[in-house]
């Protein structure tokens, strides 16, 4: 059984991002900068528009983002 949230997510994926579109290649190229801004407490979406939306629609790039973010956060000195 599907829920209203499932329907919203499906429609969102079908319509695509409302803002700038980022390719997987561009996403990968700027991934390190995005993660650095994110971990520094800054707003990476303001500096790199379209990346957050790309992560929402692309499971492969979302996984790369989460893995890199977790790795860098683990490696930062405490």
mmCIF file of the N, C-alpha and C atoms, coordinates in Angstrom:
data_MODEL
# 
_entry.id   MODEL 
# 
loop_
_atom_site.group_PDB 
_atom_site.id 
_atom_site.type_symbol 
_atom_site.label_atom_id 
_atom_site.label_alt_id 
_atom_site.label_comp_id 
_atom_site.label_asym_id 
_atom_site.label_entity_id 
_atom_site.label_seq_id 
_atom_site.pdbx_PDB_ins_code 
_atom_site.Cartn_x 
_atom_site.Cartn_y 
_atom_site.Cartn_z 
_atom_site.occupancy 
_atom_site.B_iso_or_equiv 
_atom_site.pdbx_formal_charge 
_atom_site.auth_seq_id 
_atom_site.auth_comp_id 
_atom_site.auth_asym_id 
_atom_site.auth_atom_id 
_atom_site.pdbx_PDB_model_num 
ATOM 1   N N  . UNK A 1 1  ? 0.836  -1.175 0.000   1.00 0.00 ? 1  UNK A N  1 
ATOM 2   C CA . UNK A 1 1  ? 0.000  0.000  0.000   1.00 0.00 ? 1  UNK A CA 1 
ATOM 3   C C  . UNK A 1 1  ? 0.884  1.243  0.000   1.00 0.00 ? 1  UNK A C  1 
ATOM 4   N N  . UNK A 1 2  ? 0.537  2.201  -0.805  1.00 0.00 ? 2  UNK A N  1 
ATOM 5   C CA . UNK A 1 2  ? 1.315  3.427  -0.864  1.00 0.00 ? 2  UNK A CA 1 
ATOM 6   C C  . UNK A 1 2  ? 0.671  4.501  -0.003  1.00 0.00 ? 2  UNK A C  1 
ATOM 7   N N  . UNK A 1 3  ? 1.505  5.381  0.486   1.00 0.00 ? 3  UNK A N  1 
ATOM 8   C CA . UNK A 1 3  ? 1.036  6.465  1.343   1.00 0.00 ? 3  UNK A CA 1 
ATOM 9   C C  . UNK A 1 3  ? 1.068  7.772  0.556   1.00 0.00 ? 3  UNK A C  1 
ATOM 10  N N  . UNK A 1 4  ? 0.438  8.826  1.078   1.00 0.00 ? 4  UNK A N  1 
ATOM 11  C CA . UNK A 1 4  ? 0.528  10.129 0.414   1.00 0.00 ? 4  UNK A CA 1 
ATOM 12  C C  . UNK A 1 4  ? 1.976  10.613 0.271   1.00 0.00 ? 4  UNK A C  1 
ATOM 13  N N  . UNK A 1 5  ? 2.831  10.286 1.244   1.00 0.00 ? 5  UNK A N  1 
ATOM 14  C CA . UNK A 1 5  ? 4.249  10.667 1.144   1.00 0.00 ? 5  UNK A CA 1 
ATOM 15  C C  . UNK A 1 5  ? 4.920  9.955  -0.019  1.00 0.00 ? 5  UNK A C  1 
ATOM 16  N N  . UNK A 1 6  ? 4.564  8.682  -0.239  1.00 0.00 ? 6  UNK A N  1 
ATOM 17  C CA . UNK A 1 6  ? 5.107  7.944  -1.378  1.00 0.00 ? 6  UNK A CA 1 
ATOM 18  C C  . UNK A 1 6  ? 4.714  8.616  -2.689  1.00 0.00 ? 6  UNK A C  1 
ATOM 19  N N  . UNK A 1 7  ? 3.466  9.054  -2.766  1.00 0.00 ? 7  UNK A N  1 
ATOM 20  C CA . UNK A 1 7  ? 2.976  9.725  -3.975  1.00 0.00 ? 7  UNK A CA 1 
ATOM 21  C C  . UNK A 1 7  ? 3.710  11.039 -4.207  1.00 0.00 ? 7  UNK A C  1 
ATOM 22  N N  . UNK A 1 8  ? 3.897  11.818 -3.146  1.00 0.00 ? 8  UNK A N  1 
ATOM 23  C CA . UNK A 1 8  ? 4.607  13.094 -3.272  1.00 0.00 ? 8  UNK A CA 1 
ATOM 24  C C  . UNK A 1 8  ? 6.044  12.870 -3.747  1.00 0.00 ? 8  UNK A C  1 
ATOM 25  N N  . UNK A 1 9  ? 6.699  11.868 -3.181  1.00 0.00 ? 9  UNK A N  1 
ATOM 26  C CA . UNK A 1 9  ? 8.075  11.576 -3.580  1.00 0.00 ? 9  UNK A CA 1 
ATOM 27  C C  . UNK A 1 9  ? 8.140  11.158 -5.044  1.00 0.00 ? 9  UNK A C  1 
ATOM 28  N N  . UNK A 1 10 ? 7.211  10.339 -5.476  1.00 0.00 ? 10 UNK A N  1 
ATOM 29  C CA . UNK A 1 10 ? 7.177  9.899  -6.865  1.00 0.00 ? 10 UNK A CA 1 
ATOM 30  C C  . UNK A 1 10 ? 6.950  11.078 -7.807  1.00 0.00 ? 10 UNK A C  1 
ATOM 31  N N  . UNK A 1 11 ? 5.998  11.925 -7.493  1.00 0.00 ? 11 UNK A N  1 
ATOM 32  C CA . UNK A 1 11 ? 5.730  13.099 -8.328  1.00 0.00 ? 11 UNK A CA 1 
ATOM 33  C C  . UNK A 1 11 ? 6.947  14.013 -8.357  1.00 0.00 ? 11 UNK A C  1 
ATOM 34  N N  . UNK A 1 12 ? 7.582  14.200 -7.230  1.00 0.00 ? 12 UNK A N  1 
ATOM 35  C CA . UNK A 1 12 ? 8.778  15.044 -7.157  1.00 0.00 ? 12 UNK A CA 1 
ATOM 36  C C  . UNK A 1 12 ? 9.880  14.500 -8.047  1.00 0.00 ? 12 UNK A C  1 
ATOM 37  N N  . UNK A 1 13 ? 10.082 13.200 -8.033  1.00 0.00 ? 13 UNK A N  1 
ATOM 38  C CA . UNK A 1 13 ? 11.106 12.583 -8.880  1.00 0.00 ? 13 UNK A CA 1 
ATOM 39  C C  . UNK A 1 13 ? 10.763 12.712 -10.355 1.00 0.00 ? 13 UNK A C  1 
ATOM 40  N N  . UNK A 1 14 ? 9.484  12.555 -10.681 1.00 0.00 ? 14 UNK A N  1 
ATOM 41  C CA . UNK A 1 14 ? 9.063  12.662 -12.082 1.00 0.00 ? 14 UNK A CA 1 
ATOM 42  C C  . UNK A 1 14 ? 9.212  14.084 -12.614 1.00 0.00 ? 14 UNK A C  1 
ATOM 43  N N  . UNK A 1 15 ? 8.890  15.074 -11.779 1.00 0.00 ? 15 UNK A N  1 
ATOM 44  C CA . UNK A 1 15 ? 8.982  16.462 -12.212 1.00 0.00 ? 15 UNK A CA 1 
ATOM 45  C C  . UNK A 1 15 ? 10.412 16.981 -12.220 1.00 0.00 ? 15 UNK A C  1 
ATOM 46  N N  . UNK A 1 16 ? 11.258 16.417 -11.385 1.00 0.00 ? 16 UNK A N  1 
ATOM 47  C CA . UNK A 1 16 ? 12.650 16.859 -11.316 1.00 0.00 ? 16 UNK A CA 1 
ATOM 48  C C  . UNK A 1 16 ? 12.779 18.118 -10.480 1.00 0.00 ? 16 UNK A C  1 
ATOM 49  N N  . UNK A 1 17 ? 14.005 18.601 -10.357 1.00 0.00 ? 17 UNK A N  1 
ATOM 50  C CA . UNK A 1 17 ? 14.248 19.763 -9.505  1.00 0.00 ? 17 UNK A CA 1 
ATOM 51  C C  . UNK A 1 17 ? 13.654 21.035 -10.090 1.00 0.00 ? 17 UNK A C  1 
ATOM 52  N N  . UNK A 1 18 ? 13.208 21.922 -9.200  1.00 0.00 ? 18 UNK A N  1 
ATOM 53  C CA . UNK A 1 18 ? 12.651 23.196 -9.630  1.00 0.00 ? 18 UNK A CA 1 
ATOM 54  C C  . UNK A 1 18 ? 13.766 24.191 -9.958  1.00 0.00 ? 18 UNK A C  1 
ATOM 55  N N  . UNK A 1 19 ? 14.921 24.012 -9.337  1.00 0.00 ? 19 UNK A N  1 
ATOM 56  C CA . UNK A 1 19 ? 16.043 24.921 -9.540  1.00 0.00 ? 19 UNK A CA 1 
ATOM 57  C C  . UNK A 1 19 ? 17.003 24.395 -10.584 1.00 0.00 ? 19 UNK A C  1 
ATOM 58  N N  . UNK A 1 20 ? 18.256 24.840 -10.495 1.00 0.00 ? 20 UNK A N  1 
ATOM 59  C CA . UNK A 1 20 ? 19.263 24.408 -11.464 1.00 0.00 ? 20 UNK A CA 1 
ATOM 60  C C  . UNK A 1 20 ? 19.492 22.899 -11.387 1.00 0.00 ? 20 UNK A C  1 
ATOM 61  N N  . UNK A 1 21 ? 19.710 22.306 -12.537 1.00 0.00 ? 21 UNK A N  1 
ATOM 62  C CA . UNK A 1 21 ? 19.988 20.872 -12.577 1.00 0.00 ? 21 UNK A CA 1 
ATOM 63  C C  . UNK A 1 21 ? 21.495 20.653 -12.617 1.00 0.00 ? 21 UNK A C  1 
ATOM 64  N N  . UNK A 1 22 ? 21.947 19.668 -11.871 1.00 0.00 ? 22 UNK A N  1 
ATOM 65  C CA . UNK A 1 22 ? 23.361 19.330 -11.781 1.00 0.00 ? 22 UNK A CA 1 
ATOM 66  C C  . UNK A 1 22 ? 23.524 17.900 -12.293 1.00 0.00 ? 22 UNK A C  1 
ATOM 67  N N  . UNK A 1 23 ? 24.491 17.688 -13.169 1.00 0.00 ? 23 UNK A N  1 
ATOM 68  C CA . UNK A 1 23 ? 24.763 16.340 -13.667 1.00 0.00 ? 23 UNK A CA 1 
ATOM 69  C C  . UNK A 1 23 ? 25.554 15.559 -12.621 1.00 0.00 ? 23 UNK A C  1 
ATOM 70  N N  . UNK A 1 24 ? 25.597 14.254 -12.793 1.00 0.00 ? 24 UNK A N  1 
ATOM 71  C CA . UNK A 1 24 ? 26.400 13.425 -11.889 1.00 0.00 ? 24 UNK A CA 1 
ATOM 72  C C  . UNK A 1 24 ? 27.874 13.834 -11.966 1.00 0.00 ? 24 UNK A C  1 
ATOM 73  N N  . UNK A 1 25 ? 28.341 14.155 -13.164 1.00 0.00 ? 25 UNK A N  1 
ATOM 74  C CA . UNK A 1 25 ? 29.740 14.570 -13.338 1.00 0.00 ? 25 UNK A CA 1 
ATOM 75  C C  . UNK A 1 25 ? 30.032 15.849 -12.561 1.00 0.00 ? 25 UNK A C  1 
ATOM 76  N N  . UNK A 1 26 ? 29.145 16.840 -12.678 1.00 0.00 ? 26 UNK A N  1 
ATOM 77  C CA . UNK A 1 26 ? 29.337 18.100 -11.949 1.00 0.00 ? 26 UNK A CA 1 
ATOM 78  C C  . UNK A 1 26 ? 29.215 17.868 -10.446 1.00 0.00 ? 26 UNK A C  1 
ATOM 79  N N  . UNK A 1 27 ? 28.301 16.997 -10.058 1.00 0.00 ? 27 UNK A N  1 
ATOM 80  C CA . UNK A 1 27 ? 28.123 16.678 -8.649  1.00 0.00 ? 27 UNK A CA 1 
ATOM 81  C C  . UNK A 1 27 ? 29.413 16.087 -8.076  1.00 0.00 ? 27 UNK A C  1 
ATOM 82  N N  . UNK A 1 28 ? 29.978 15.128 -8.778  1.00 0.00 ? 28 UNK A N  1 
ATOM 83  C CA . UNK A 1 28 ? 31.209 14.493 -8.316  1.00 0.00 ? 28 UNK A CA 1 
ATOM 84  C C  . UNK A 1 28 ? 32.360 15.498 -8.249  1.00 0.00 ? 28 UNK A C  1 
ATOM 85  N N  . UNK A 1 29 ? 32.395 16.409 -9.217  1.00 0.00 ? 29 UNK A N  1 
ATOM 86  C CA . UNK A 1 29 ? 33.455 17.417 -9.278  1.00 0.00 ? 29 UNK A CA 1 
ATOM 87  C C  . UNK A 1 29 ? 33.418 18.347 -8.066  1.00 0.00 ? 29 UNK A C  1 
ATOM 88  N N  . UNK A 1 30 ? 32.239 18.639 -7.541  1.00 0.00 ? 30 UNK A N  1 
ATOM 89  C CA . UNK A 1 30 ? 32.103 19.601 -6.441  1.00 0.00 ? 30 UNK A CA 1 
ATOM 90  C C  . UNK A 1 30 ? 31.764 18.947 -5.099  1.00 0.00 ? 30 UNK A C  1 
ATOM 91  N N  . UNK A 1 31 ? 31.775 17.627 -5.060  1.00 0.00 ? 31 UNK A N  1 
ATOM 92  C CA . UNK A 1 31 ? 31.356 16.924 -3.856  1.00 0.00 ? 31 UNK A CA 1 
ATOM 93  C C  . UNK A 1 31 ? 32.219 17.259 -2.647  1.00 0.00 ? 31 UNK A C  1 
ATOM 94  N N  . UNK A 1 32 ? 33.530 17.337 -2.830  1.00 0.00 ? 32 UNK A N  1 
ATOM 95  C CA . UNK A 1 32 ? 34.405 17.629 -1.690  1.00 0.00 ? 32 UNK A CA 1 
ATOM 96  C C  . UNK A 1 32 ? 34.135 19.026 -1.126  1.00 0.00 ? 32 UNK A C  1 
ATOM 97  N N  . UNK A 1 33 ? 33.927 19.994 -2.008  1.00 0.00 ? 33 UNK A N  1 
ATOM 98  C CA . UNK A 1 33 ? 33.629 21.357 -1.555  1.00 0.00 ? 33 UNK A CA 1 
ATOM 99  C C  . UNK A 1 33 ? 32.296 21.385 -0.802  1.00 0.00 ? 33 UNK A C  1 
ATOM 100 N N  . UNK A 1 34 ? 31.301 20.686 -1.313  1.00 0.00 ? 34 UNK A N  1 
ATOM 101 C CA . UNK A 1 34 ? 29.991 20.626 -0.671  1.00 0.00 ? 34 UNK A CA 1 
ATOM 102 C C  . UNK A 1 34 ? 30.120 20.074 0.747   1.00 0.00 ? 34 UNK A C  1 
ATOM 103 N N  . UNK A 1 35 ? 30.845 18.974 0.886   1.00 0.00 ? 35 UNK A N  1 
ATOM 104 C CA . UNK A 1 35 ? 31.011 18.338 2.193   1.00 0.00 ? 35 UNK A CA 1 
ATOM 105 C C  . UNK A 1 35 ? 31.785 19.255 3.147   1.00 0.00 ? 35 UNK A C  1 
ATOM 106 N N  . UNK A 1 36 ? 32.834 19.914 2.651   1.00 0.00 ? 36 UNK A N  1 
ATOM 107 C CA . UNK A 1 36 ? 33.603 20.830 3.504   1.00 0.00 ? 36 UNK A CA 1 
ATOM 108 C C  . UNK A 1 36 ? 32.713 21.950 4.030   1.00 0.00 ? 36 UNK A C  1 
ATOM 109 N N  . UNK A 1 37 ? 31.895 22.540 3.162   1.00 0.00 ? 37 UNK A N  1 
ATOM 110 C CA . UNK A 1 37 ? 30.990 23.605 3.589   1.00 0.00 ? 37 UNK A CA 1 
ATOM 111 C C  . UNK A 1 37 ? 29.975 23.085 4.599   1.00 0.00 ? 37 UNK A C  1 
ATOM 112 N N  . UNK A 1 38 ? 29.431 21.925 4.323   1.00 0.00 ? 38 UNK A N  1 
ATOM 113 C CA . UNK A 1 38 ? 28.437 21.313 5.192   1.00 0.00 ? 38 UNK A CA 1 
ATOM 114 C C  . UNK A 1 38 ? 29.006 21.077 6.592   1.00 0.00 ? 38 UNK A C  1 
ATOM 115 N N  . UNK A 1 39 ? 30.199 20.511 6.670   1.00 0.00 ? 39 UNK A N  1 
ATOM 116 C CA . UNK A 1 39 ? 30.804 20.199 7.966   1.00 0.00 ? 39 UNK A CA 1 
ATOM 117 C C  . UNK A 1 39 ? 31.303 21.443 8.690   1.00 0.00 ? 39 UNK A C  1 
ATOM 118 N N  . UNK A 1 40 ? 31.518 22.529 7.944   1.00 0.00 ? 40 UNK A N  1 
ATOM 119 C CA . UNK A 1 40 ? 31.926 23.787 8.557   1.00 0.00 ? 40 UNK A CA 1 
ATOM 120 C C  . UNK A 1 40 ? 30.723 24.568 9.084   1.00 0.00 ? 40 UNK A C  1 
ATOM 121 N N  . UNK A 1 41 ? 29.517 24.012 8.914   1.00 0.00 ? 41 UNK A N  1 
ATOM 122 C CA . UNK A 1 41 ? 28.321 24.675 9.411   1.00 0.00 ? 41 UNK A CA 1 
ATOM 123 C C  . UNK A 1 41 ? 27.794 25.742 8.478   1.00 0.00 ? 41 UNK A C  1 
ATOM 124 N N  . UNK A 1 42 ? 28.297 25.788 7.256   1.00 0.00 ? 42 UNK A N  1 
ATOM 125 C CA . UNK A 1 42 ? 27.831 26.756 6.276   1.00 0.00 ? 42 UNK A CA 1 
ATOM 126 C C  . UNK A 1 42 ? 26.720 26.131 5.436   1.00 0.00 ? 42 UNK A C  1 
ATOM 127 N N  . UNK A 1 43 ? 26.113 26.919 4.582   1.00 0.00 ? 43 UNK A N  1 
ATOM 128 C CA . UNK A 1 43 ? 25.026 26.425 3.733   1.00 0.00 ? 43 UNK A CA 1 
ATOM 129 C C  . UNK A 1 43 ? 25.585 26.065 2.358   1.00 0.00 ? 43 UNK A C  1 
ATOM 130 N N  . UNK A 1 44 ? 25.889 24.790 2.123   1.00 0.00 ? 44 UNK A N  1 
ATOM 131 C CA . UNK A 1 44 ? 26.475 24.405 0.845   1.00 0.00 ? 44 UNK A CA 1 
ATOM 132 C C  . UNK A 1 44 ? 25.530 24.619 -0.334  1.00 0.00 ? 44 UNK A C  1 
ATOM 133 N N  . UNK A 1 45 ? 24.219 24.566 -0.094  1.00 0.00 ? 45 UNK A N  1 
ATOM 134 C CA . UNK A 1 45 ? 23.250 24.750 -1.184  1.00 0.00 ? 45 UNK A CA 1 
ATOM 135 C C  . UNK A 1 45 ? 23.281 26.176 -1.714  1.00 0.00 ? 45 UNK A C  1 
ATOM 136 N N  . UNK A 1 46 ? 23.632 27.138 -0.874  1.00 0.00 ? 46 UNK A N  1 
ATOM 137 C CA . UNK A 1 46 ? 23.720 28.523 -1.326  1.00 0.00 ? 46 UNK A CA 1 
ATOM 138 C C  . UNK A 1 46 ? 24.920 28.716 -2.251  1.00 0.00 ? 46 UNK A C  1 
ATOM 139 N N  . UNK A 1 47 ? 25.990 28.031 -1.959  1.00 0.00 ? 47 UNK A N  1 
ATOM 140 C CA . UNK A 1 47 ? 27.217 28.156 -2.761  1.00 0.00 ? 47 UNK A CA 1 
ATOM 141 C C  . UNK A 1 47 ? 27.200 27.252 -3.986  1.00 0.00 ? 47 UNK A C  1 
ATOM 142 N N  . UNK A 1 48 ? 26.559 26.102 -3.858  1.00 0.00 ? 48 UNK A N  1 
ATOM 143 C CA . UNK A 1 48 ? 26.519 25.116 -4.940  1.00 0.00 ? 48 UNK A CA 1 
ATOM 144 C C  . UNK A 1 48 ? 25.063 24.729 -5.222  1.00 0.00 ? 48 UNK A C  1 
ATOM 145 N N  . UNK A 1 49 ? 24.307 25.612 -5.866  1.00 0.00 ? 49 UNK A N  1 
ATOM 146 C CA . UNK A 1 49 ? 22.887 25.334 -6.104  1.00 0.00 ? 49 UNK A CA 1 
ATOM 147 C C  . UNK A 1 49 ? 22.675 24.087 -6.958  1.00 0.00 ? 49 UNK A C  1 
ATOM 148 N N  . UNK A 1 50 ? 21.651 23.357 -6.604  1.00 0.00 ? 50 UNK A N  1 
ATOM 149 C CA . UNK A 1 50 ? 21.278 22.171 -7.363  1.00 0.00 ? 50 UNK A CA 1 
ATOM 150 C C  . UNK A 1 50 ? 21.852 20.877 -6.822  1.00 0.00 ? 50 UNK A C  1 
ATOM 151 N N  . UNK A 1 51 ? 22.867 20.967 -5.998  1.00 0.00 ? 51 UNK A N  1 
ATOM 152 C CA . UNK A 1 51 ? 23.503 19.748 -5.483  1.00 0.00 ? 51 UNK A CA 1 
ATOM 153 C C  . UNK A 1 51 ? 22.551 18.986 -4.562  1.00 0.00 ? 51 UNK A C  1 
ATOM 154 N N  . UNK A 1 52 ? 21.930 19.667 -3.615  1.00 0.00 ? 52 UNK A N  1 
ATOM 155 C CA . UNK A 1 52 ? 21.040 19.000 -2.659  1.00 0.00 ? 52 UNK A CA 1 
ATOM 156 C C  . UNK A 1 52 ? 19.909 18.295 -3.402  1.00 0.00 ? 52 UNK A C  1 
ATOM 157 N N  . UNK A 1 53 ? 19.344 18.969 -4.389  1.00 0.00 ? 53 UNK A N  1 
ATOM 158 C CA . UNK A 1 53 ? 18.265 18.379 -5.175  1.00 0.00 ? 53 UNK A CA 1 
ATOM 159 C C  . UNK A 1 53 ? 18.768 17.163 -5.953  1.00 0.00 ? 53 UNK A C  1 
ATOM 160 N N  . UNK A 1 54 ? 20.004 17.250 -6.447  1.00 0.00 ? 54 UNK A N  1 
ATOM 161 C CA . UNK A 1 54 ? 20.572 16.119 -7.178  1.00 0.00 ? 54 UNK A CA 1 
ATOM 162 C C  . UNK A 1 54 ? 20.704 14.909 -6.252  1.00 0.00 ? 54 UNK A C  1 
ATOM 163 N N  . UNK A 1 55 ? 21.156 15.125 -5.029  1.00 0.00 ? 55 UNK A N  1 
ATOM 164 C CA . UNK A 1 55 ? 21.275 14.022 -4.070  1.00 0.00 ? 55 UNK A CA 1 
ATOM 165 C C  . UNK A 1 55 ? 19.915 13.369 -3.820  1.00 0.00 ? 55 UNK A C  1 
ATOM 166 N N  . UNK A 1 56 ? 18.864 14.180 -3.779  1.00 0.00 ? 56 UNK A N  1 
ATOM 167 C CA . UNK A 1 56 ? 17.522 13.646 -3.521  1.00 0.00 ? 56 UNK A CA 1 
ATOM 168 C C  . UNK A 1 56 ? 17.057 12.744 -4.658  1.00 0.00 ? 56 UNK A C  1 
ATOM 169 N N  . UNK A 1 57 ? 17.486 13.032 -5.871  1.00 0.00 ? 57 UNK A N  1 
ATOM 170 C CA . UNK A 1 57 ? 17.018 12.269 -7.015  1.00 0.00 ? 57 UNK A CA 1 
ATOM 171 C C  . UNK A 1 57 ? 17.981 11.228 -7.542  1.00 0.00 ? 57 UNK A C  1 
ATOM 172 N N  . UNK A 1 58 ? 19.214 11.224 -7.041  1.00 0.00 ? 58 UNK A N  1 
ATOM 173 C CA . UNK A 1 58 ? 20.225 10.308 -7.569  1.00 0.00 ? 58 UNK A CA 1 
ATOM 174 C C  . UNK A 1 58 ? 20.804 9.464  -6.432  1.00 0.00 ? 58 UNK A C  1 
ATOM 175 N N  . UNK A 1 59 ? 20.379 8.217  -6.319  1.00 0.00 ? 59 UNK A N  1 
ATOM 176 C CA . UNK A 1 59 ? 20.855 7.370  -5.219  1.00 0.00 ? 59 UNK A CA 1 
ATOM 177 C C  . UNK A 1 59 ? 22.370 7.166  -5.213  1.00 0.00 ? 59 UNK A C  1 
ATOM 178 N N  . UNK A 1 60 ? 22.988 7.079  -6.378  1.00 0.00 ? 60 UNK A N  1 
ATOM 179 C CA . UNK A 1 60 ? 24.439 6.858  -6.427  1.00 0.00 ? 60 UNK A CA 1 
ATOM 180 C C  . UNK A 1 60 ? 25.196 8.064  -5.874  1.00 0.00 ? 60 UNK A C  1 
ATOM 181 N N  . UNK A 1 61 ? 24.815 9.261  -6.285  1.00 0.00 ? 61 UNK A N  1 
ATOM 182 C CA . UNK A 1 61 ? 25.489 10.465 -5.785  1.00 0.00 ? 61 UNK A CA 1 
ATOM 183 C C  . UNK A 1 61 ? 25.163 10.710 -4.316  1.00 0.00 ? 61 UNK A C  1 
ATOM 184 N N  . UNK A 1 62 ? 23.934 10.385 -3.916  1.00 0.00 ? 62 UNK A N  1 
ATOM 185 C CA . UNK A 1 62 ? 23.565 10.524 -2.502  1.00 0.00 ? 62 UNK A CA 1 
ATOM 186 C C  . UNK A 1 62 ? 24.444 9.610  -1.645  1.00 0.00 ? 62 UNK A C  1 
ATOM 187 N N  . UNK A 1 63 ? 24.676 8.400  -2.110  1.00 0.00 ? 63 UNK A N  1 
ATOM 188 C CA . UNK A 1 63 ? 25.527 7.466  -1.367  1.00 0.00 ? 63 UNK A CA 1 
ATOM 189 C C  . UNK A 1 63 ? 26.968 7.972  -1.304  1.00 0.00 ? 63 UNK A C  1 
ATOM 190 N N  . UNK A 1 64 ? 27.476 8.505  -2.419  1.00 0.00 ? 64 UNK A N  1 
ATOM 191 C CA . UNK A 1 64 ? 28.831 9.085  -2.418  1.00 0.00 ? 64 UNK A CA 1 
ATOM 192 C C  . UNK A 1 64 ? 28.916 10.235 -1.419  1.00 0.00 ? 64 UNK A C  1 
ATOM 193 N N  . UNK A 1 65 ? 27.897 11.093 -1.411  1.00 0.00 ? 65 UNK A N  1 
ATOM 194 C CA . UNK A 1 65 ? 27.873 12.239 -0.503  1.00 0.00 ? 65 UNK A CA 1 
ATOM 195 C C  . UNK A 1 65 ? 27.877 11.778 0.953   1.00 0.00 ? 65 UNK A C  1 
ATOM 196 N N  . UNK A 1 66 ? 26.998 10.852 1.266   1.00 0.00 ? 66 UNK A N  1 
ATOM 197 C CA . UNK A 1 66 ? 26.907 10.369 2.655   1.00 0.00 ? 66 UNK A CA 1 
ATOM 198 C C  . UNK A 1 66 ? 28.197 9.681  3.089   1.00 0.00 ? 66 UNK A C  1 
ATOM 199 N N  . UNK A 1 67 ? 28.778 8.900  2.209   1.00 0.00 ? 67 UNK A N  1 
ATOM 200 C CA . UNK A 1 67 ? 30.026 8.198  2.543   1.00 0.00 ? 67 UNK A CA 1 
ATOM 201 C C  . UNK A 1 67 ? 31.166 9.179  2.777   1.00 0.00 ? 67 UNK A C  1 
ATOM 202 N N  . UNK A 1 68 ? 31.302 10.153 1.874   1.00 0.00 ? 68 UNK A N  1 
ATOM 203 C CA . UNK A 1 68 ? 32.382 11.135 2.026   1.00 0.00 ? 68 UNK A CA 1 
ATOM 204 C C  . UNK A 1 68 ? 32.171 11.983 3.269   1.00 0.00 ? 68 UNK A C  1 
ATOM 205 N N  . UNK A 1 69 ? 30.937 12.432 3.482   1.00 0.00 ? 69 UNK A N  1 
ATOM 206 C CA . UNK A 1 69 ? 30.644 13.245 4.670   1.00 0.00 ? 69 UNK A CA 1 
ATOM 207 C C  . UNK A 1 69 ? 30.964 12.479 5.944   1.00 0.00 ? 69 UNK A C  1 
ATOM 208 N N  . UNK A 1 70 ? 30.561 11.221 6.011   1.00 0.00 ? 70 UNK A N  1 
ATOM 209 C CA . UNK A 1 70 ? 30.820 10.416 7.204   1.00 0.00 ? 70 UNK A CA 1 
ATOM 210 C C  . UNK A 1 70 ? 32.315 10.176 7.399   1.00 0.00 ? 70 UNK A C  1 
ATOM 211 N N  . UNK A 1 71 ? 33.022 9.929  6.316   1.00 0.00 ? 71 UNK A N  1 
ATOM 212 C CA . UNK A 1 71 ? 34.465 9.684  6.393   1.00 0.00 ? 71 UNK A CA 1 
ATOM 213 C C  . UNK A 1 71 ? 35.197 10.932 6.862   1.00 0.00 ? 71 UNK A C  1 
ATOM 214 N N  . UNK A 1 72 ? 34.906 12.072 6.261   1.00 0.00 ? 72 UNK A N  1 
ATOM 215 C CA . UNK A 1 72 ? 35.586 13.321 6.627   1.00 0.00 ? 72 UNK A CA 1 
ATOM 216 C C  . UNK A 1 72 ? 35.262 13.693 8.059   1.00 0.00 ? 72 UNK A C  1 
ATOM 217 N N  . UNK A 1 73 ? 34.005 13.534 8.454   1.00 0.00 ? 73 UNK A N  1 
ATOM 218 C CA . UNK A 1 73 ? 33.615 13.854 9.836   1.00 0.00 ? 73 UNK A CA 1 
ATOM 219 C C  . UNK A 1 73 ? 34.348 12.976 10.823  1.00 0.00 ? 73 UNK A C  1 
ATOM 220 N N  . UNK A 1 74 ? 34.565 11.717 10.457  1.00 0.00 ? 74 UNK A N  1 
ATOM 221 C CA . UNK A 1 74 ? 35.272 10.783 11.329  1.00 0.00 ? 74 UNK A CA 1 
ATOM 222 C C  . UNK A 1 74 ? 36.756 11.145 11.446  1.00 0.00 ? 74 UNK A C  1 
ATOM 223 N N  . UNK A 1 75 ? 37.322 11.678 10.360  1.00 0.00 ? 75 UNK A N  1 
ATOM 224 C CA . UNK A 1 75 ? 38.744 11.989 10.313  1.00 0.00 ? 75 UNK A CA 1 
ATOM 225 C C  . UNK A 1 75 ? 39.093 13.338 10.945  1.00 0.00 ? 75 UNK A C  1 
ATOM 226 N N  . UNK A 1 76 ? 38.093 14.212 11.133  1.00 0.00 ? 76 UNK A N  1 
ATOM 227 C CA . UNK A 1 76 ? 38.370 15.539 11.691  1.00 0.00 ? 76 UNK A CA 1 
ATOM 228 C C  . UNK A 1 76 ? 38.835 15.404 13.129  1.00 0.00 ? 76 UNK A C  1 
ATOM 229 N N  . UNK A 1 77 ? 39.833 16.216 13.517  1.00 0.00 ? 77 UNK A N  1 
ATOM 230 C CA . UNK A 1 77 ? 40.301 16.173 14.914  1.00 0.00 ? 77 UNK A CA 1 
ATOM 231 C C  . UNK A 1 77 ? 39.210 16.650 15.855  1.00 0.00 ? 77 UNK A C  1 
ATOM 232 N N  . UNK A 1 78 ? 39.163 16.071 16.990  1.00 0.00 ? 78 UNK A N  1 
ATOM 233 C CA . UNK A 1 78 ? 38.123 16.432 17.971  1.00 0.00 ? 78 UNK A CA 1 
ATOM 234 C C  . UNK A 1 78 ? 38.633 17.411 18.973  1.00 0.00 ? 78 UNK A C  1 
# 
